[in-house]
Amino acid sequence: MKNNSYIKKIIDLNDQYQDRYCFHEEAGKLLSVMAKDKEFWNEVVKQNFTDKGYLNRKWTMYDIPFLYVYECDDFYVKVHLFVPLSTYEPHVVASAIHHHNNYMLTSYAAYGSGYETMLFEKDYQIDPVSKITNLRMREHFTQQERPLHLIDAWEPHVVINPTSFSATLIVWSPDKKRVTDSLRSNPILKALKMPIRKIIYAFGMEKKLGIAAKDTYQFYVKENKFHAVLEDDFFAPTRERSGRDVDDYSIQAVFAFIQRIGFNDKDFLKRMKESNSVPHYYHRWINMLLIDEVIPDVYAKETINIPGGRMVVNDIFGALNKK
């Protein structure tokens, strides 16, 4: 969608603003306009459903169901889909408290109720032995209260399952523009014959240079205390869970979304059915769109990979108040 008028504006903003906060502030203003434009959504749907990489994607339960909008080295724009629990229960955490390393995320609630979220201060400390962490909450709000918001790089936050099917339109970028590119040609670093990332980690300069941390932690509540767990350990089960059922789950969410935003180009859908590039498991959902049959809700995971398998907002407040 490089030639889309909105994307051209965001590309221009990226060129104009070296400072990533300024870029996100200005790009964020476009998201609400994009979300109200039916032709924009039609273009997004058709781009993804004619892209062989997207059509052949092997989904895992680690993935948030999504649609691509645009991506380049400096930023990308996507649609993320968030689904409720089968009980539609509020205030249940969708995943552990986490941060996005050196990436900034501007999110606009484009469809549905949106989710509830909590943001935490970045100056936490993790006990090296017990892994108990002194998180402090900075903000707590719903996307109905603040449909447009920024999650900063390195900022711990938590997403709480929405109470109805929801979608966000996001701009995602590193907090610095390709900081390490110039290092690759540095004669001193080249002489060391080591990967740049290892050198950066050795000198503890990952935050200064804007790259991901060597060890990334997620956080959960146990016995009224925040505990840290390595991200790779937390996500291992969901990254491993894949297969046709997971593919179908993810694509059902995508088709449910495009039906709810009013995508109804039946000639395009018929061509999809005739195309050898479109996986056969798509056909069930295409057929439902063609006959205007309502695609049912997709539901969030009942448990997450923490002790007890579940965390609610009151658990987080319990750990905060314990201090």
Secondary structure, DSSP 8 states (H G I E B T S, - for coil): -TTSHHHHHHHHHHHH--SHHHHHHHHHHHHHHHHT-HHHHHHHHHHHHT-HHHHT---BTTS--EEEEEE-SS-EEEEEEE---TT--SSBBSS-BB--TTEEEEEEEEESS--EEEEE-S---B-TTT-EE---EEEEEETTT-SEEEE-TT--EEEE--SS-EEEEEEEEESSSSTTGGGGG-HHHHHTTS-HHHHHHHTT-HHHHT---SS-EEEEEETTEEEEEEHHHHHHHHHH-BSHHHHHHHHHHHHHHHHHTT---HHHHHHHHH-TTS-GGGHHHHHHHHTT---------S--SSTTS--BHHHHHHHHHH-
